[in-house]
Amino acid sequence: MSPSAVASVRVQLLLVQPVLRSATARLWQSGPGLADRYRRYLRAMHQVIRASVPLMERAAGRCESMPRDPVAGPLARYLRAHAEEERGHDGWLLDDAAAAGTAPDELIGAVPAAHVAALVGAQYYWVEHSHPVALLGYIAVLEGNAPAPGLAGRLARESGLPPAAFETVRLHADLDDGHTADLDLLIDRLPLDAAQRSLVAVSALHTVARLAELFDRITLAPTEWESPHE
């Protein structure tokens, strides 16, 4: 019997997981500069997360234009529901930034780095020019790598920033496990053909690589992070 769709994706992710774990460990390493690194993380993640609801809504709309596709109907229903669950999370990051001493307007007005565009923009391409099911690979990685329990407290202690600056980290540590279980169930229930299974896997692997690169860029000094030539 061939492995289930979600088992196949999870096995492939397991092989590349050390890359993302190493980048995450570097991002959150203790020592001087942690507070500034965290502020850069808030800016980058706001740019990523503010795209989540529009991206899911666009993908759901594409599904709804494909009435004969057996994957499209259940996928659209999932994306509409999940968009509502994620709505407003970009606002949480603005609140955290304010608590960390960064004016929310600085995040809203910042030009997104190329590394953010590479992470998120590929999903728009696949949604528009291949199949919206690609988005499930992206969601699987983002929600399958939720912050560890206790991370928010450790970062507050070691950075010197107030606990209120870490609410999004704390909330996502609590929420994303349940979201991952729901997503895995959906992937295994969808009647995916071989090309669609491959697309979910390619999207997931791309997301791991680009997210690890983004975390490494955040870990760099600000001048390197902001350089338009990098």
C-alpha positions as CSV (number, residue, x, y, z in Angstrom):
1,M,0.0,0.0,0.0
2,S,1.4,3.4,-0.9
3,P,1.9,5.9,2.0
4,S,-0.8,8.4,2.6
5,A,-0.4,11.9,1.2
6,V,0.3,13.5,4.5
7,A,2.7,10.7,5.5
8,S,4.6,11.2,2.3
9,V,4.9,15.0,2.9
10,R,5.9,14.5,6.6
11,V,8.6,12.1,5.7
12,Q,10.1,14.5,3.2
13,L,9.9,17.3,5.7
14,L,11.6,15.2,8.3
15,L,14.7,14.9,6.1
16,V,15.1,18.7,5.8
17,Q,13.8,19.6,9.3
18,P,17.4,19.9,10.7
19,V,18.0,22.9,8.4
20,L,15.0,24.8,9.8
21,R,15.8,23.7,13.4
22,S,19.4,25.0,13.1
23,A,18.3,28.3,11.7
24,T,15.7,28.7,14.5
25,A,18.3,27.8,17.2
26,R,20.6,30.5,15.8
27,L,17.8,33.0,15.7
28,W,16.9,32.5,19.4
29,Q,20.4,32.0,20.8
30,S,21.1,33.7,24.1
31,G,23.5,36.6,24.3
32,P,23.9,40.2,23.3
33,G,21.6,41.4,20.5
34,L,18.7,39.2,21.3
35,A,16.3,42.1,21.8
36,D,17.2,43.7,18.5
37,R,17.0,40.3,16.8
38,Y,13.6,39.8,18.1
39,R,12.4,43.2,16.9
40,R,13.7,42.3,13.4
41,Y,11.8,39.0,13.7
42,L,8.6,40.9,14.5
43,R,9.0,43.1,11.4
44,A,9.7,40.1,9.1
45,M,6.9,37.9,10.5
46,H,4.4,40.8,10.3
47,Q,5.2,41.0,6.6
48,V,4.7,37.2,6.3
49,I,1.5,36.9,8.4
50,R,-0.3,39.9,7.0
51,A,-0.3,38.0,3.7
52,S,-1.9,34.9,5.2
53,V,-5.6,35.8,5.1
54,P,-5.5,37.4,1.7
55,L,-3.5,34.4,0.3
56,M,-6.0,31.9,1.7
57,E,-8.9,33.9,0.4
58,R,-7.4,34.1,-3.0
59,A,-6.8,30.4,-3.1
60,A,-10.3,29.7,-1.9
61,G,-11.6,32.0,-4.7
62,R,-9.6,30.0,-7.2
63,C,-11.0,26.8,-5.9
64,E,-14.6,28.2,-6.2
65,S,-13.9,28.9,-9.9
66,M,-13.1,25.1,-10.4
67,P,-16.5,23.4,-9.7
68,R,-15.6,20.2,-11.5
69,D,-12.4,19.7,-9.5
70,P,-13.0,17.1,-6.7
71,V,-10.3,18.7,-4.6
72,A,-11.5,22.3,-4.9
73,G,-14.7,22.2,-2.9
74,P,-13.4,20.8,0.4
75,L,-10.2,22.8,0.0
76,A,-12.1,26.0,-0.4
77,R,-14.2,25.3,2.7
78,Y,-11.1,24.6,4.7
79,L,-9.3,27.7,3.5
80,R,-12.3,30.0,4.2
81,A,-12.6,28.6,7.7
82,H,-8.9,28.8,8.4
83,A,-8.7,32.3,7.1
84,E,-11.2,33.3,9.8
85,E,-9.1,31.5,12.4
86,E,-6.0,33.5,11.3
87,R,-7.7,36.8,10.9
88,G,-6.2,39.6,13.0
89,H,-3.0,37.7,13.8
90,D,-0.9,40.4,12.0
91,G,-2.4,42.8,14.5
92,W,-1.0,40.7,17.4
93,L,2.4,41.3,15.9
94,L,1.9,45.1,15.8
95,D,0.9,45.0,19.5
96,D,4.0,43.0,20.3
97,A,6.2,45.4,18.4
98,A,4.7,48.3,20.3
99,A,5.5,46.5,23.6
100,A,9.0,45.9,22.3
101,G,9.5,49.6,21.6
102,T,8.9,49.7,17.9
103,A,6.2,51.9,16.5
104,P,3.6,49.8,14.5
105,D,3.9,52.3,11.6
106,E,7.5,51.2,11.2
107,L,6.3,47.6,10.5
108,I,3.3,48.7,8.3
109,G,5.4,51.0,6.2
110,A,8.5,48.9,5.8
111,V,9.4,47.6,2.3
112,P,9.2,43.8,2.5
113,A,12.6,42.1,2.1
114,A,13.2,40.0,-1.0
115,H,13.5,36.9,1.3
116,V,9.9,37.5,2.5
117,A,8.7,37.9,-1.1
118,A,10.5,34.7,-2.0
119,L,8.8,32.8,0.9
120,V,5.2,34.1,0.3
121,G,5.3,35.0,-3.3
122,A,5.8,31.5,-4.6
123,Q,2.5,30.5,-3.1
124,Y,0.7,33.2,-5.1
125,Y,2.4,31.8,-8.3
126,W,1.3,28.2,-7.6
127,V,-2.2,29.3,-6.6
128,E,-2.6,31.3,-9.8
129,H,-0.7,29.1,-12.3
130,S,-0.8,25.6,-11.0
131,H,-3.3,24.6,-8.2
132,P,-4.4,26.2,-4.9
133,V,-3.6,22.9,-3.1
134,A,0.0,24.0,-3.1
135,L,-0.9,26.3,-0.2
136,L,-1.4,23.2,2.1
137,G,2.4,22.6,1.9
138,Y,3.1,26.1,3.0
139,I,0.6,25.9,5.9
140,A,1.9,22.5,6.9
141,V,5.4,24.0,7.5
142,L,4.4,27.2,9.2
143,E,2.0,25.5,11.6
144,G,4.2,22.4,12.0
145,N,7.0,24.5,13.4
146,A,5.2,26.5,16.0
147,P,7.2,28.1,18.8
148,A,8.2,25.7,21.6
149,P,6.2,25.9,24.8
150,G,8.2,28.1,27.2
151,L,10.0,30.0,24.4
152,A,8.1,33.3,25.1
153,G,9.1,33.2,28.8
154,R,12.7,32.5,28.1
155,L,13.0,35.3,25.5
156,A,11.4,37.8,27.9
157,R,13.8,36.8,30.6
158,E,16.9,36.9,28.4
159,S,16.1,39.9,26.2
160,G,15.0,42.2,28.9
161,L,11.9,43.1,26.9
162,P,8.5,43.0,28.7
163,P,6.4,39.7,28.6
164,A,3.7,41.6,26.6
165,A,6.1,41.7,23.6
166,F,5.9,38.0,23.2
167,E,2.2,37.3,23.1
168,T,2.1,36.1,19.5
169,V,4.9,33.6,20.3
170,R,3.0,32.4,23.3
171,L,-0.3,32.1,21.6
172,H,1.0,30.3,18.5
173,A,2.7,27.8,20.8
174,D,-0.7,27.0,22.2
175,L,-2.8,27.1,18.9
176,D,-0.8,25.6,16.1
177,D,-0.8,22.0,17.3
178,G,-4.5,21.7,16.9
179,H,-4.3,23.4,13.5
180,T,-1.7,20.9,12.3
181,A,-3.9,17.9,13.3
182,D,-6.8,19.4,11.3
183,L,-4.6,20.0,8.3
184,D,-3.2,16.5,8.3
185,L,-6.7,15.0,8.4
186,L,-7.7,17.2,5.4
187,I,-4.7,16.3,3.3
188,D,-5.4,12.6,3.8
189,R,-9.1,13.0,3.0
190,L,-8.6,15.0,-0.2
191,P,-8.7,13.0,-3.5
192,L,-5.2,14.2,-4.5
193,D,-3.8,12.9,-7.8
194,A,-0.1,12.3,-8.2
195,A,0.7,15.8,-9.5
196,Q,-1.2,17.5,-6.7
197,R,0.6,15.4,-4.1
198,S,3.9,16.4,-5.7
199,L,2.9,20.0,-5.6
200,V,2.1,20.0,-1.9
201,A,5.5,18.4,-1.2
202,V,7.3,20.9,-3.5
203,S,5.6,23.8,-1.8
204,A,6.4,22.4,1.7
205,L,10.1,21.9,0.8
206,H,10.4,25.4,-0.7
207,T,8.8,26.8,2.4
208,V,11.4,25.1,4.7
209,A,14.3,26.4,2.6
210,R,13.0,30.0,2.4
211,L,11.9,30.2,6.0
212,A,15.3,28.9,7.2
213,E,17.0,31.6,4.9
214,L,14.7,34.2,6.3
215,F,15.6,33.3,9.9
216,D,19.3,33.4,9.1
217,R,18.8,36.9,7.5
218,I,17.1,38.1,10.7
219,T,20.0,36.8,12.7
220,L,22.4,38.9,10.7
221,A,23.3,42.5,11.7
222,P,20.7,45.0,10.6
223,T,22.8,46.5,7.9
224,E,23.1,43.1,6.2
225,W,19.4,42.3,6.7
226,E,18.4,45.6,5.1
227,S,20.8,45.5,2.2
228,P,19.0,45.6,-1.2
229,H,21.8,43.7,-2.8
230,E,21.5,40.6,-0.6
